Amino acid sequence: LERWFPEKRLFLKSEEVTRFIRLGPGAQMVIWAVGLAVTAWLILATAIILMDSIGAGNFRAQAERDRTVYEDRLNSLSEERDRRAVEATQAQARFAAALEQVSAMQSELLASENRRREMETGIEVIQQTLRDTMVDRQALSTELARVSGTGSDGAETATPEARAEELATTLGVISDALAQTADERDTIQTQATEAVAHADALELDMRLMEERNDEIFRQLEDALTVSVEPLDNMFRAAGMDPDALINQVRSGYAGIGGPLVPIQFSTMGAVPDADTLRANTILASLDRINMYRIASENLPLVLPLHTSFRYTSPFGRRWGKMHEGVDLAGSIGSPVYATADGVVTFAGWSSGYGRLIKIRHDYGIETRYGHLNAIKVQVGQRVSRGDRIGDMGNSGRSTGPHLHYEIRVGGKSIDPMIYIRAGRNVF
């Protein structure tokens, strides 16, 4: 040690006396060790702080970029949904007009078929009349031949002039009847030909109408596919089964009637045709969208704050621990509002949450509002969307005034931004 740390003396001189401090090799080694340890600690701490700052900045930038891309995608989907909705409305109007035309054409076809049957019946009657007339003519001819001869029994007979006059009258009546029958037959044949031509034209119109209906059906189906799929995906991302949700909504709205009742063109129990099945499928999709609309009225799709705030912490893992909500920072005392209709199940102090409110909503959904400064509701109280339930605060484990907002579905935490963005861009 004396080789590396030779003994040194530190002189302290005043006006009256001079003193010195002796620094031996051991003391110098301790001073150097402490200095190196402090320097190393400062370098390591500075590196850790810089790395954490750089990592946090990259994470926030990436999260912001992902959020921007997601919002742009939702905006484009919303615009596309609006366009498809307009197209669906227009297509539905065209479909209704097409149904009216089809109904009118079916009525015309039925009337034409009835006229054709009546003409066939008339032709048969005329033919039967002609046959009867020919039989009567033959009988009259036989009677005329018999009358022309003399009576075999010696009885008195009519004069030849009277018999000739009677025969001429009879032949005139028969000729008139035959001429009238021939005219009626020609008229009926002409009407039958016109009816066949009209039926062919109606059949062509029916084929054209079917092609137009098929095009309308395809446009409606495409529009509904674009409109329904984003809603299905949104509810699945929110941890909910869309089919179970729709069944639950439909059970509370079980009335029948109106434009979404399935189409039934026959009451005879016959199997519906392809167009009827497609129309009913489209109506089912429209009914599904309507059920989603009803469900959205009872879902927490709005923000719990109406004043200015800042997002300070998103949903997800934070410092290795799961953060099960979003943090909205603002000033102490900012009003906090219920995001959907429900019943208050908890209102009090809860360890890390501080002052906490829990609200149970329909469809197994629960919302939580933590770190409050004041609670303005009681357990068991029913609240509506937009009711003021408390004030923002800094209670519990909190580094500053903010609201910790959670949404749970079936007891499992879900990112609240899924519902908030859906409320902005989907509905």
Protein Blocks (a to p, Z undefined) as FASTA:
>chain_A
ZZmmccdddddddfkbccdddddfklmmmmmmmmmmmmmmmmmmmmmmmmmmmmmmmmmm
mmmmmmmmmmmmmmmmmmmmmmmmmmmmmmmmmmmmmmmmmmmmmmmmmmmmmmmmmmmm
mmmmmmmmmmmmmmmmmmmmmmmmmmmpccfklpacddfklmmmmmmmmmmmmmmmmmmm
mmmmmmmmmmmmmmmmmmmmmmmmmmmmmmmmmmmmmmmmmmmmmmmmmmmmmmmmnopa
fklmmmmmmmmmmcgedjklccdfbfnhpacdfklmmmmmmmmmmmmmmmmmmmmmmccf
bcfbfbdcddfbdcddeehiacfbdcddddehiacddfbdcddfbdcdehjnopaddddd
ehhiacddehiabdcbdehiacdehiafbdcdfehjdfbdcddddddeehiacdfklmmm
mmmmmZZ
